[in-house]
């Protein structure tokens, strides 16, 4: 029998190079040196609005296909976290003085939205185990980058704690999140979900995470 914890650790090892590129991304360096204008930070906020709004719908689809109450509870927790993030994103937009409607009205950028397009694909065509594994592997790198963004925004852009709550929410995994995710993955493995599919889901989502940062960095004025 394949052990979910061992599979996830093995997957993380295989994706170390991609994760390192995400964590050391030059977009973060630019924010930390205040080289990203407030207009460009508004672009960040607008892209995140579309991503979170899409991910909320994707998680609802996953709940509908869940095989157990524990799995449904796990993804319901994800929906609650995404809702909180959406509210916190509005506070970040307010700190950037974004005009009313600009957050929802921002045009999605293909390279930035590709992450959520794949999340929606997983919700429709993947298993709950693939979905949970992809997020579990991805959230370490995303959380690390959010922590850096939070510190830089307070230090360089003179934002307050309440302004950067969006980033703080993602800086650390919720207590027990990993264990709950592993149980969802184990349930899928026990039902016959292949390890190759689970690894692929994590690899693809991590690749789209890198594409998100590459896209925002590439959009910065030179």
Buried (B, 14 or more C-beta within 10 A) or exposed (E): EEEBEEBBEEBBEBBEEBBEBBBEBEBBBBBBEEBBEEEBBBBBBBBBBBBBBBBBBBBBBBBEBBBEEEBBBBBBBBBEBBEEBBEBBBBBBBBBEBEEEBBEEBEBBEBBBBBBBBBBEBBEEBBBBBBBBBBBBBBBBBBBBBBBBBBBBBEBBEBEEEBBBBBBBBBEEEEEBBEBBBBBBBBBBEEEBBBEBBBBBBBBBBBBBBBBBBBBBEBBEE
